[in-house]
Amino acid sequence: MSFKKKLQAFLGIEKYSPFVKSYYEKTNVKSGLYLSCVVIALELWMLCSVCYNQLFSSEPRSKVWLLQHVPCYFILLFCGIALLVLCLISINGKKIGRKLTLFVKVAFSVVCILFGLYISWLDYKKGEQFITLVTMTIFVFCYLQWRPIYTIIFLTTTFGLFYIMCNAVLPTTYATKVNLFIIWIAIAMASIDSYHQKIKEAKKEEKLEEANDILLKLSISDEITGISNMTYFISQTLSELHDEKIDVTKMLFLFMDIEHFKNYNEKYGFIAGNEFLKYIGQTVEKVFENSTTAHFSNDNFVVFTKDENVIQKLNLIRREVKKCDSSIMMDLKIGSYRPRNRDCLPIVACDHARYACNSLKKQFEHIYLEYNDQMDLDFYRKQYIINNIDKAIEKDYIKVFYQPLINAQTGKLCGLEALARWDDPEYGFLMPGLFIQTLEEYHQIHKLDMYILNQVCKDINEVKDKNLPSLPVSLNFSRSDFDVMDLTLEVENCLKFYEIDKSLIHVEITETALADNDDKLQKSLEIFRKSGYALWLDDFGSGYSGLNVLKEYEFDVMKIDMKFLQHFAENKKAKVILRNIIKLAKDIGMETLTEGVETEEAKEFLKEIGCDRLQGYLFGKPMPKLELVAKIQDGTYIPEQIN
């Protein structure tokens, strides 16, 4: 720090922040409160003493003395009361103009100094000490805070004036001069030191306040977007829901999802992606400026707002999303939930709004949907599935059903597909499409898949022990199984535990699961093949990347999606497509299996064009193990081979 700045800091003429100024003023108010009480008490004591002396003393004060002193006591008492009132008003939180505050402070100080000068001058004339002046200057300059430059000027002026007044009456002695100078130094040092201590405290408090502000902002703000986080959102909306002035039935929870934001990240990188989210977050906050907003997670935002002009506001945000990069085709989907009462939990309301938003997936013509009663039933059923999958596995509510696979040329049973069925004591029979999709969505499908694998291996083991024919069983594994665990190791360990030959377990994976070119998944499938497992490509033709999948991956069997057999008799194109698919599979060394065979016509056609295996209701629906065994034993199904 330069000498100039050091000098400015010492004299108190540097610039201070609003916080330091405010702290300084508040300190003066507190000091003024104590000081005014002391002054009032002293003056009341002096007035009472004078009265007592005049009434009961044998040597009452002269009229001249009374005229010289009593008015001064009253003036100082009045100033003390004025300062006390001002300080009390300020402490109680009422705003007082800075000019009025400064005027009272200066007026009180001037009166104190004049009082000290006058009384000490009278005492000096009588040969007494100037204690009153010392006391008043200590009050003014040590209790009330003044910038050092003012302290030096006013204190010097005060003592200089007193010296002149005294010297005019009676030439001052050397001792008096020294005493005056020592007292001046002592009061000046004490006053300046007190001032700097207060400024130091103020700056320290300012840093603590700034740190607290940062911590508070971090606790309620989202790191990426800068708008509120979910912690603040939940707290704030909870308060609003319990505010009797707000009609909650006219409020909405909104859940926004930016479609194809992943593509934006891949094109521009995560830094640019975060900047985009920050911009959209600020846009949401601006559009819903009088509402509670927050960044939910990833590319999702939530709002709690009145149900007024909602669609118009959402269209403003949607416009900002869409104009960012027209080549990516980003868009906004919004789900909403209307609370039914004040007991609504914000996080549950957000889940309902998100559920409504997710229901809009692949509905390109709709961008907004409000949560309804049917969704409510579906939502709680999904929650039930997620919350009870472990119990269902433990209590064997999950059953393994087997659907026959038939050799198209011989008509014999050549294999089975293992399928999961859930017979729940509360919901009854749950449709596979419902609970499997739900478990996929909430990344719990691996629990079901591992349970089915274990049950299939156990069933194969039991059949083998009873000298019944062992048939290969195909199991469909989810894409997420490969993400949450080492699936190849889990399958290998299960087969070793039950001493099952690898030829009896066929690994199925759907075409749609291979849509993204995932190196980890591809390596896992390669390990399966090298370990001796047959790989099946399930639901070929159901997605948009079938031919690319055939190019990138190696499979043993292609399962042709049942959609090709819908309206088979009327649709001539279906036959042409099926014929060419089967020819393509043979050309690249794959066997074929067609799903959904329900008629003799379809069966004969598929046999004619060289399809290897058939599956469908024509040959049997999925059935429990005991029913299947019974049908094998009574000759309904003739196994292709018996081990």
Buried (B, 14 or more C-beta within 10 A) or exposed (E): EEEEEEEBBBBBEBEBEEBBEEBBBEBBBEBBBEBBBEBBEBBEEBBEEBEEEEEEEEEEBEEEEEEBBBEBBEBBBBBBBBBBEBBBBBEEEEEEEEEEBEEBBEEBBEBBBBBBBBBBBBBBEEEEEBEBBBBBBBBBBBBBBBBBBBBBEBBEEBBEBBBEBBEEEEEBEEEBEEBBEEBBEEBBEBBBEBBBEBBEBBBEEBEEEEEEEEEEEEEBBBEBBBBBBBEBBBBBBBEBBEEEEBEBEEBBBBBBBBBBBBBBBEEBEEEEBBBBBBBBBBBBBEBBEEBBBBBBEEBBBBBBBBBEEBEEBBBBBBEBBBEBBEEBEBBBBBBBBBBEEEEBEBEBBBBBBBBBBBBBEEEEEEBBBBBBEEBEEBBEBBBBBBEBBEEBBEEEBBBBBBBBBBBBEEBEBBBBBBBBBBEBEEBEEBEBEBBBBBBBBBEBBBBBBBBBBBBBBBBBBEBBEEEBBBBBBBBBBBBBBBEEEEBBEBBBEBBEEBEBEBEBBBBBBBBBBBBEEBEEBBEBBBBBBEEEBBBBBBBBBBBEBBEBBBEEBBBBBBBBBBEBBEEBEEEEEBBEBBBEBBEBBBEEEBBBBBBBBBBEEBBEBBBEBBBBBBBBEBBBEBBEBEBBBEBBEEEBBEBBEEE
